């Protein structure tokens, strides 16, 4: 009899353990410290191809047109000696000034809308809080009335039906309070989202305004250093296009790059094309200048003129790795590249939210050297896990420890 009881106890214990495993499985989890994340932001996505370059003293400087415009004045002609900062020629900047004025008006309107939204937010919060207090006072009143009716019911001074009706009123009032509190919570979230959206729009337009003001400054072509003007490619009243060579001048205080690239990339090797030079971990921006008409050993040779051509770490005959811009998109949603992304345009990516990793679909566009363009599936501020955690691909949700 004792052995039977032991076996029965053992079977019950095993059953309890199995039930605990089946009905309370451990939630899948992963340590946050093992993950690399990146936030979705607005910026540029640049796709490049490799090239090589050698630093040389710059005997010439090429000044290009920053935008389509009409030449309205030439201050210093061919052969003139100029000092750093001297004006060589001026381009018509009225269209850019008009655009700046338009953006400033739009920002002012949006700032006004934001101020109205904030005031409306405060007003709505007061109304919502007032409504909740009214509901609470009503509940307190009904509870007091119900307590009085309880005493009357004990001595027969009130009918049970009236007492039950008051209890029902209390239940309805409490449910009404609960409903209005939920609605208030949703409304407050909507107000916060509206405020955040307006601030984001203002931020984007302020960046555009900064870019236009920088462009406005560039519409006056100035000598970047002391030198002699060798050529002016344009005359007063003539319309010039973006990146058209306007001025060629000598400059012995700066450097240029003598570069080469595989001839398979001839389609992007054009005057004015963007280039990045990698100098001891720093990227220097530049543009392609003169291109050799002949191909040597399967390579196209060209000059690169850097924006910071007097960079302190540049040395004559220094060999550099270059990146020639193949395609570029500005002011788009982007995220840093990582092994979590595959080869296709649609990816299942984990989003880091409130201590969890949630699996969502993201569609990418242009794949740059450092970033992916985000077309759909994410918004600014979202934090994506870009580490390779393919072992969890089938899980919709993962706890982060």
C-alpha positions as CSV (number, residue, x, y, z in Angstrom):
1,X,0.0,0.0,0.0
2,X,2.9,2.3,0.8
3,X,4.6,1.7,-2.6
4,X,1.3,2.5,-4.4
5,X,1.1,5.9,-2.5
6,X,4.7,6.6,-3.5
7,X,4.0,5.9,-7.2
8,X,0.9,8.0,-7.1
9,X,2.7,10.9,-5.5
10,X,5.6,10.6,-8.1
11,X,3.1,10.6,-11.0
12,X,1.3,13.7,-9.7
13,X,4.6,15.6,-9.2
14,X,5.8,14.7,-12.8
15,X,2.4,15.9,-14.2
16,X,2.7,19.2,-12.3
17,X,6.2,19.8,-13.8
18,X,5.0,19.0,-17.3
19,X,2.0,21.3,-16.9
20,X,4.2,24.1,-15.7
21,X,6.4,23.8,-18.7
22,X,3.4,23.6,-21.2
23,X,1.3,26.4,-19.7
24,X,4.1,28.7,-18.5
25,X,6.9,28.5,-21.2
26,X,9.9,30.8,-20.7
27,X,9.6,33.9,-22.9
28,X,12.4,34.0,-25.5
29,X,14.9,36.7,-24.5
30,X,18.3,38.1,-25.5
31,X,20.8,40.4,-23.7
32,X,20.6,44.1,-24.9
33,X,24.4,44.3,-24.6
34,X,24.8,41.7,-27.4
35,X,22.9,43.9,-29.8
36,X,23.9,46.7,-32.1
37,X,21.1,49.2,-32.8
38,X,20.7,52.2,-35.1
39,X,18.1,55.0,-35.1
40,X,16.1,56.0,-38.1
41,X,16.9,59.6,-39.1
42,X,16.7,62.1,-41.9
43,X,19.9,62.6,-44.0
44,X,21.7,61.7,-47.1
45,X,22.3,58.2,-48.6
46,X,25.3,58.0,-50.8
47,X,26.3,55.1,-53.0
48,X,30.0,55.1,-54.1
49,X,32.5,53.1,-56.1
50,X,36.2,52.8,-55.2
51,X,39.0,54.7,-56.9
52,X,42.6,55.6,-56.1
53,X,44.4,58.9,-55.9
54,X,47.8,60.6,-55.2
55,X,48.2,64.0,-53.6
56,X,49.8,66.7,-55.8
57,X,50.4,70.4,-55.4
58,X,47.5,72.2,-57.0
59,X,48.7,74.5,-59.7
60,X,45.2,75.4,-60.6
61,X,41.9,75.9,-58.8
62,X,38.6,75.3,-60.6
63,X,35.6,77.3,-59.3
64,X,32.2,75.8,-60.4
65,X,28.7,77.3,-60.5
66,X,26.8,76.3,-57.4
67,X,23.4,76.5,-59.1
68,X,21.8,77.4,-62.4
69,X,22.0,81.2,-62.6
70,X,22.8,84.2,-64.8
71,X,26.2,86.0,-64.6
72,X,25.4,89.5,-63.5
73,X,28.9,90.9,-63.0
74,X,32.6,90.2,-63.5
75,X,34.9,92.0,-61.0
76,X,38.3,90.6,-61.9
77,X,39.2,89.4,-65.5
78,X,41.8,87.1,-66.9
79,X,45.3,87.9,-65.7
80,X,44.2,89.8,-62.6
81,X,46.0,89.1,-59.4
82,X,43.6,88.5,-56.5
83,X,43.9,88.0,-52.8
84,X,42.0,85.4,-50.8
85,X,38.3,86.5,-50.5
86,X,38.4,88.9,-53.5
87,X,35.2,88.8,-55.6
88,X,35.8,87.4,-59.1
89,X,32.2,87.3,-60.4
90,X,28.6,87.4,-59.2
91,X,25.7,85.3,-60.1
92,X,22.0,86.3,-60.0
93,X,20.8,85.3,-56.5
94,X,17.2,86.5,-56.6
95,X,15.6,83.1,-57.1
96,X,17.5,81.8,-54.0
97,X,16.5,84.9,-52.0
98,X,12.9,84.3,-53.0
99,X,13.2,80.6,-51.9
100,X,14.7,81.7,-48.5
101,X,11.9,84.1,-48.0
102,X,9.3,81.4,-48.8
103,X,10.9,78.9,-46.4
104,X,11.1,81.6,-43.6
105,X,7.4,82.3,-44.1
106,X,6.6,78.6,-43.9
107,X,8.6,78.2,-40.8
108,X,6.9,81.2,-39.2
109,X,3.5,79.7,-40.1
110,X,4.5,76.3,-38.6
111,X,5.9,78.0,-35.4
112,X,2.6,79.8,-35.1
113,X,0.7,76.5,-35.6
114,X,2.9,74.9,-33.0
115,X,2.2,77.7,-30.5
116,X,-1.5,77.3,-31.1
117,X,-1.2,73.5,-30.7
118,X,0.6,74.0,-27.4
119,X,-2.1,76.4,-26.1
120,X,-4.8,74.1,-27.4
121,X,-3.0,71.2,-25.6
122,X,-3.1,73.0,-22.3
123,X,-6.7,74.0,-22.7
124,X,-7.7,70.4,-23.6
125,X,-5.8,69.0,-20.6
126,X,-7.7,71.4,-18.3
127,X,-11.0,70.3,-19.8
128,X,-10.2,66.6,-19.6
129,X,-9.1,67.0,-16.0
130,X,-12.3,68.9,-15.2
131,X,-14.5,66.2,-16.7
132,X,-12.8,63.5,-14.7
133,X,-13.3,65.5,-11.5
134,X,-17.0,66.0,-12.3
135,X,-17.4,62.3,-12.8
136,X,-15.6,61.6,-9.5
137,X,-17.8,64.0,-7.7
138,X,-20.9,62.4,-9.2
139,X,-19.7,59.0,-8.0
140,X,-19.1,60.4,-4.5
141,X,-22.6,61.9,-4.4
142,X,-24.2,58.6,-5.5
143,X,-22.2,56.6,-2.9
144,X,-23.4,59.0,-0.2
145,X,-26.9,58.7,-1.4
146,X,-26.6,54.9,-1.5
147,X,-25.3,54.9,2.1
148,X,-28.4,56.9,3.2
149,X,-30.7,54.6,1.3
150,X,-29.1,51.5,3.0
151,X,-30.2,52.9,6.4
152,X,-33.7,53.7,5.2
153,X,-33.9,50.2,3.6
154,X,-33.2,48.6,7.0
155,X,-36.1,50.5,8.7
156,X,-38.4,50.1,5.7
157,X,-38.2,53.8,4.7
158,X,-37.4,53.0,1.1
159,X,-38.3,50.4,-1.4
160,X,-35.7,47.8,-2.5
161,X,-36.3,48.7,-6.1
162,X,-35.2,52.3,-5.5
163,X,-32.1,51.1,-3.7
164,X,-31.2,48.7,-6.6
165,X,-31.7,51.6,-9.1
166,X,-29.3,53.8,-7.1
167,X,-26.7,50.9,-7.1
168,X,-27.1,50.6,-10.9
169,X,-26.5,54.4,-11.3
170,X,-23.3,54.0,-9.3
171,X,-22.1,51.1,-11.5
172,X,-22.8,53.1,-14.7
173,X,-21.1,56.2,-13.3
174,X,-18.0,54.2,-12.4
175,X,-17.9,52.7,-15.9
176,X,-18.4,56.2,-17.4
177,X,-15.4,57.4,-15.4
178,X,-13.3,54.5,-16.6
179,X,-14.3,55.1,-20.2
180,X,-13.5,58.8,-20.1
181,X,-10.1,58.2,-18.5
182,X,-9.2,55.8,-21.3
183,X,-10.4,58.3,-23.9
184,X,-8.4,61.1,-22.2
185,X,-5.2,59.0,-22.3
186,X,-5.7,58.4,-26.1
187,X,-6.4,62.1,-26.7
188,X,-3.3,63.1,-24.8
189,X,-1.2,60.8,-26.9
190,X,-2.7,62.3,-30.1
191,X,-1.8,65.8,-28.9
192,X,1.8,64.7,-28.2
193,X,2.0,63.2,-31.7
194,X,0.7,66.4,-33.3
195,X,3.2,68.5,-31.4
196,X,6.1,66.1,-32.4
197,X,5.0,66.1,-36.1
198,X,5.0,69.9,-36.2
199,X,8.5,70.1,-34.6
200,X,9.8,67.6,-37.1
201,X,8.5,69.7,-40.0
202,X,10.0,72.8,-38.6
203,X,13.4,71.0,-38.1
204,X,13.4,69.8,-41.7
205,X,12.6,73.3,-43.1
206,X,15.2,74.9,-40.9
207,X,17.8,72.5,-42.4
208,X,16.6,73.5,-45.9
209,X,16.9,77.2,-44.9
210,X,20.5,76.7,-43.7
211,X,21.3,74.9,-47.0
212,X,19.8,77.8,-49.1
213,X,21.6,80.4,-47.1
214,X,24.9,78.6,-47.7
215,X,24.0,78.4,-51.4
216,X,23.3,82.2,-51.3
217,X,26.8,82.9,-50.0
218,X,28.3,80.8,-52.8
219,X,26.5,82.8,-55.5
220,X,29.3,85.3,-55.2
221,X,32.4,83.6,-56.6
222,X,35.4,84.5,-54.4
223,X,39.0,83.7,-54.7
224,X,39.7,80.8,-52.2
225,X,43.4,81.9,-52.0
226,X,45.8,84.4,-53.4
227,X,46.6,83.7,-57.1
228,X,46.2,84.7,-60.7
229,X,43.1,84.3,-62.8
230,X,43.8,82.1,-65.8
231,X,40.4,81.7,-67.4
232,X,36.8,82.9,-66.9
233,X,34.3,80.7,-68.6
234,X,31.3,83.0,-69.0
235,X,30.2,86.6,-69.6
236,X,27.7,89.0,-68.2
237,X,24.1,88.1,-69.0
238,X,25.0,84.5,-69.8
239,X,23.1,81.7,-68.1
240,X,25.3,79.0,-66.6
241,X,24.2,75.5,-65.3
242,X,25.1,73.8,-62.0
243,X,28.7,72.7,-61.7
244,X,29.8,74.5,-64.8
245,X,33.4,75.6,-64.7
246,X,33.4,79.3,-64.2
247,X,36.9,80.3,-63.1
248,X,40.3,78.7,-63.5
249,X,43.1,80.2,-61.4
250,X,46.5,79.3,-60.1
251,X,47.1,78.3,-56.5
252,X,50.3,77.0,-55.0
253,X,49.1,76.9,-51.4
254,X,46.6,74.0,-52.0
255,X,46.6,70.4,-53.0
256,X,44.7,68.4,-55.6
257,X,44.5,64.7,-56.3
258,X,45.6,62.8,-59.4
259,X,43.1,59.9,-59.5
260,X,42.2,56.8,-61.5
261,X,39.2,54.5,-61.7
262,X,38.3,51.4,-63.6
263,X,36.9,52.2,-67.1
264,X,33.7,50.2,-66.3
265,X,32.7,53.3,-64.3
266,X,33.0,55.7,-67.2
267,X,29.3,56.6,-66.9
268,X,29.8,58.3,-63.5
269,X,33.2,59.8,-64.2
270,X,32.1,63.3,-65.1
271,X,33.3,66.8,-64.3
272,X,31.6,68.0,-61.1
273,X,30.9,64.5,-59.9
274,X,31.2,64.2,-56.1
275,X,34.2,62.4,-54.6
276,X,35.3,61.5,-51.0
277,X,39.0,61.1,-50.2
278,X,39.9,59.0,-47.1
279,X,42.7,60.6,-45.2
280,X,43.6,58.8,-41.9
281,X,40.0,58.1,-41.0
282,X,38.7,61.5,-42.2
283,X,36.5,61.9,-45.3
284,X,37.3,64.9,-47.4
285,X,34.7,66.0,-49.9
286,X,35.6,67.0,-53.4
287,X,34.6,67.1,-57.1
288,X,36.0,65.6,-60.3
289,X,37.8,68.3,-62.4
290,X,39.7,67.5,-65.6
291,X,39.3,64.0,-67.1
292,X,41.9,62.5,-69.4
293,X,40.4,61.6,-72.8
294,X,42.4,58.4,-73.1
295,X,42.2,55.1,-71.1
296,X,45.4,53.6,-69.8
297,X,45.5,50.0,-68.7
298,X,41.8,49.8,-68.3
299,X,41.6,52.9,-66.1
300,X,40.3,56.5,-66.5
301,X,42.5,59.2,-65.1
302,X,41.2,62.5,-63.7
303,X,41.9,65.3,-61.2
304,X,40.0,65.7,-58.0
305,X,39.6,69.2,-56.3
306,X,38.9,69.0,-52.6
307,X,36.8,71.4,-50.6
308,X,39.5,71.4,-47.9
309,X,42.5,71.2,-50.2
310,X,44.8,72.7,-47.5
311,X,43.9,70.0,-45.0
312,X,46.9,69.7,-42.6
313,X,47.4,65.9,-43.0
314,X,47.7,66.1,-46.8
315,X,51.2,65.5,-48.1
316,X,52.6,65.4,-51.6
317,X,52.8,61.9,-53.2
318,X,50.5,60.5,-50.5
319,X,48.4,57.6,-51.8
320,X,44.7,57.7,-50.9
321,X,41.6,55.6,-51.3
322,X,38.8,57.5,-53.0
323,X,35.0,57.0,-53.2
324,X,33.3,58.4,-56.3
325,X,29.6,59.1,-55.8
326,X,27.5,56.9,-58.1
327,X,24.1,58.1,-56.8
328,X,22.9,60.2,-53.9
329,X,19.6,61.0,-52.2
330,X,19.3,63.9,-49.7
331,X,16.8,64.6,-46.9
332,X,15.4,61.0,-46.9
333,X,14.8,58.5,-44.1
334,X,17.9,56.5,-43.5
335,X,19.5,53.9,-41.1
336,X,23.0,52.6,-40.7
337,X,23.8,49.4,-42.5
338,X,24.2,46.2,-40.6
339,X,24.1,42.4,-41.0
340,X,20.4,42.3,-40.1
341,X,19.5,43.5,-43.6
342,X,19.5,41.1,-46.6
343,X,20.0,41.5,-50.3
344,X,16.3,42.1,-51.2
345,X,14.4,45.4,-50.8
346,X,12.1,44.1,-48.1
347,X,13.5,43.0,-44.7
348,X,12.1,41.6,-41.5
349,X,13.9,43.7,-38.9
350,X,13.5,43.9,-35.1
351,X,12.5,47.2,-33.6
352,X,13.6,48.0,-30.0
353,X,10.6,49.2,-28.1
354,X,10.0,49.3,-24.3
355,X,12.4,46.5,-23.4
356,X,11.2,44.3,-26.3
357,X,12.3,43.5,-29.8
358,X,9.3,43.5,-32.2
359,X,9.7,42.0,-35.6
360,X,8.4,44.3,-38.4
361,X,8.8,44.5,-42.2
362,X,10.9,47.4,-43.6
363,X,11.3,48.4,-47.2
364,X,14.6,49.9,-48.3
365,X,15.5,51.9,-51.4
366,X,19.0,53.2,-52.2
367,X,21.8,51.2,-50.6
368,X,24.7,53.5,-49.8
369,X,28.2,52.9,-48.5
370,X,27.1,53.5,-44.9
371,X,23.3,53.8,-44.9
372,X,20.1,52.3,-46.3
373,X,17.3,54.5,-47.5
374,X,14.1,53.6,-45.7
375,X,11.0,53.8,-48.0
376,X,8.4,52.2,-45.8
377,X,7.9,50.6,-42.4
378,X,9.8,53.0,-40.1
379,X,9.7,56.6,-39.0
380,X,12.3,59.1,-37.5
381,X,13.4,58.1,-34.1
382,X,12.6,54.3,-34.4
383,X,15.5,52.2,-33.0
384,X,16.3,49.2,-35.2
385,X,18.4,46.2,-34.2
386,X,21.0,45.9,-37.0
387,X,22.9,42.9,-35.5
388,X,22.6,39.5,-37.1
389,X,20.1,37.6,-34.9
390,X,18.8,35.4,-37.6
391,X,18.2,32.6,-35.1
392,X,15.2,34.5,-33.8
393,X,13.7,35.3,-37.2
394,X,10.6,33.3,-36.6
395,X,9.7,35.1,-33.4
396,X,7.4,38.1,-33.5
397,X,8.5,39.4,-30.1
398,X,11.6,38.9,-28.0
399,X,12.3,40.1,-24.5
400,X,15.4,42.2,-24.0
401,X,17.4,41.6,-20.8
